[in-house]
Amino acid sequence: MPLSFIRADITRVECDAFAVPTDISLSGGGNVEASLFGACPELRLKAASEYERTGRFPVYVENGADRPAAVFTYVPRYNGNNEKNLEACVYSALLCASEHGCDRIALPLIGAGANGFPVGAAFSAAIGACRAFIERNDADITLVIYDRPSYSYIENLFGDVKQYISDNEIKPQITGRERGAYNVFAYDALMRPDTRKKARMKSAAPMLGSVAAPEAYECEPAEQSLDDYIKNVDRGFSETLLDLIDKSGMTDVQCYKRANVDRKLFSKIRSSPDYRPKKSTALSFCIALRLSLDETQSLLEKAGYTLSKSDKRDLIVEYFIKNKNYDIFSINEALFAFDQNLLGV
């Protein structure tokens, strides 16, 4: 997944390199540096030596063959209107890591600690830098939310989503009548095949008289909607998806980047007509293609899934589709705030 969010200590995240916010003396990075130098105190000396040699940030420091590297990036103090400077600092750290061959990058909420940036400004700068970087580069970035205040800020962004979930979520409650119905279904499953066939024919009989006469089909066919096309096309998920990408006018690269899916996974989907994706991956492509709710249901069915009112993640995705917000990063921010699996994997 090109961009994901987790709550963790960044020094414990599995990655090739992690970014370290610092000041000009390489000593003012707050929680990240405190964690880092507690575990790897020699990195500060290596970073200082490298900065003295080059005279510029970011500073890339190797950390042993079996441990992630560190990218020290200079971060200014907040002055009320320098969020764009912060975004540039985050971007430069990502670029430095990538230029040194690091494909998996862990990124803290740079600027929100010792540098005094409000959590909202730091979060917006991080997302902005990650968006710009992913558009131009292939990488997996993990945005690490370290402290509770930062996480609380993200939770509070989605009050309207919380209300939508409350209004629409169906919580399973099995009554005695429903338990009886389940027993009937269980009995039906045990019936002999010939008995089940007769039962189906009997239940269908009253409908036979309502079938339209053959001449009714001689009229001009109505223009087929995209939803009808998806439902009726005789193909699996992979082939239907590729056809929809062609119809959308997007390139493959544009589509999988909008879906927050990496190139390797898309290559598997493209090369295997029988590929069955995870539900999160299928939903990601529905978002990338800007499908309506009905169209989303139809494409999900090709992979054997459906949107459910009893699934909180599905309700969050449904909320964004209904509001025509197809920004995968915003959707994942909301999913993260509600402790749901993100889209893209």
Residue pairs with C-beta under 8 A, 6 or more apart in sequence:
1 140
1 260
1 261
1 262
1 342
1 344
1 345
2 134
2 138
2 139
2 140
2 141
2 257
2 260
2 261
2 262
2 344
3 130
3 134
3 140
3 141
3 143
3 260
3 329
3 332
3 344
4 140
4 141
4 142
4 143
4 332
4 342
4 344
4 345
5 142
5 143
5 145
5 332
5 333
5 336
5 342
6 13
6 142
6 143
6 144
6 145
7 144
7 145
7 146
7 151
8 144
8 146
9 35
9 144
9 146
10 18
10 32
10 35
10 106
10 108
10 144
10 146
11 18
11 32
11 35
11 36
11 39
13 106
13 142
13 144
14 104
15 68
15 102
15 104
15 105
15 106
15 142
16 68
16 69
16 97
16 101
16 102
16 103
16 104
16 105
17 60
17 68
17 69
17 70
17 71
17 97
17 100
17 102
17 104
17 105
17 106
18 32
18 68
18 69
18 70
18 71
18 105
18 106
18 107
18 108
19 58
19 70
19 71
19 73
19 90
19 93
19 94
19 97
19 105
19 106
19 107
19 108
19 110
20 29
20 32
20 33
20 36
20 70
20 71
20 72
20 73
20 108
21 29
21 30
21 32
21 33
21 73
21 75
21 89
21 108
21 110
21 111
21 113
21 114
21 115
22 28
22 29
22 33
22 47
22 57
22 72
22 73
22 74
22 75
23 29
23 74
23 75
23 114
23 115
24 74
26 44
26 47
26 48
26 51
26 59
26 72
27 33
27 44
28 114
28 115
29 36
29 72
29 75
29 113
29 114
30 113
30 114
30 115
31 108
31 113
31 146
31 147
32 108
32 113
32 146
33 44
36 43
36 70
37 43
37 44
40 63
40 67
40 70
43 61
43 63
43 70
46 61
46 62
47 59
47 61
47 70
47 72
50 59
50 60
50 61
51 57
51 59
51 72
57 72
57 73
57 74
57 92
58 71
58 72
58 73
58 74
58 92
58 93
58 96
59 71
59 72
59 73
60 69
60 70
60 71
60 72
60 96
60 97
60 100
61 69
61 70
61 71
61 72
62 69
63 69
63 70
68 102
68 106
69 97
69 100
69 102
71 93
71 96
71 97
73 89
73 90
73 92
73 93
73 96
73 110
74 89
75 86
75 89
75 110
75 111
75 115
76 82
76 85
76 86
76 89
76 115
77 115
77 116
78 111
78 115
78 116
78 117
78 118
78 121
83 117
83 121
83 124
83 125
84 125
86 110
86 111
86 117
86 121
86 122
86 125
87 124
87 125
87 126
87 128
87 129
88 129
89 110
89 111
90 107
90 110
90 125
90 126
90 129
90 130
91 129
91 132
91 133
93 107
93 110
94 105
94 107
94 129
94 130
94 133
94 137
94 139
94 141
95 133
95 137
97 105
97 139
98 105
98 133
98 137
98 139
102 139
103 138
103 139
103 140
104 139
104 140
104 142
105 139
105 140
105 141
105 142
106 141
106 142
106 144
107 126
107 130
107 141
107 142
107 143
107 144
108 144
108 146
109 119
109 122
109 123
109 126
109 143
109 144
109 145
109 146
109 150
110 122
110 125
110 126
111 117
111 121
111 122
111 125
112 118
112 119
112 122
112 123
112 150
117 125
119 149
119 150
119 153
120 153
122 150
123 150
123 153
123 154
126 143
127 143
127 329
127 333
130 141
130 143
130 329
131 329
133 139
133 141
134 141
134 257
135 257
138 262
138 263
140 262
145 151
145 154
154 333
154 336
154 337
155 337
157 333
157 334
157 337
158 333
158 334
158 337
158 338
160 319
161 316
161 319
161 334
161 337
161 338
162 338
164 315
164 316
164 319
165 312
165 315
165 316
165 319
165 338
168 309
168 315
168 318
169 309
169 310
169 312
169 315
170 309
170 310
171 310
172 310
174 182
188 196
188 199
191 199
224 232
226 247
226 291
226 292
226 295
227 292
227 294
227 295
227 298
230 240
230 244
230 295
230 298
230 299
230 302
231 298
231 301
233 240
233 243
235 243
235 273
235 302
236 273
236 274
236 275
236 302
237 275
237 276
237 277
237 282
237 299
237 302
237 303
238 269
238 270
238 272
238 273
238 274
238 275
239 273
240 299
240 302
241 269
241 285
241 299
241 302
242 270
244 289
244 299
245 252
245 255
245 289
248 255
248 289
248 290
250 258
250 288
250 289
252 266
252 270
253 263
255 266
255 285
255 288
255 289
256 262
256 263
256 265
256 266
256 288
258 287
258 288
258 326
258 328
259 281
259 284
259 285
259 287
259 288
259 328
259 343
259 344
260 284
260 328
260 329
260 332
260 342
260 343
260 344
261 281
261 284
261 285
261 344
265 281
268 275
269 275
269 277
269 281
276 303
276 304
277 303
278 345
279 300
279 303
279 305
280 341
280 342
280 343
280 344
280 345
281 343
281 344
281 345
282 299
282 300
282 303
282 305
283 296
283 300
283 317
283 343
284 328
284 343
284 344
285 299
286 295
286 296
286 299
286 300
286 321
287 317
287 320
287 321
287 326
287 328
287 331
287 343
288 326
288 328
289 299
290 324
290 326
291 299
291 321
292 321
293 307
293 318
293 321
293 322
296 307
296 321
297 306
297 307
300 306
300 307
307 314
307 317
307 318
308 314
309 315
312 338
312 340
313 335
313 338
313 340
313 341
316 331
316 334
316 335
316 338
316 340
317 331
317 343
319 334
320 326
320 327
320 330
320 331
320 334
325 331
328 343
328 344
331 343
332 342
332 343
332 344
335 341
335 342
335 343
336 342
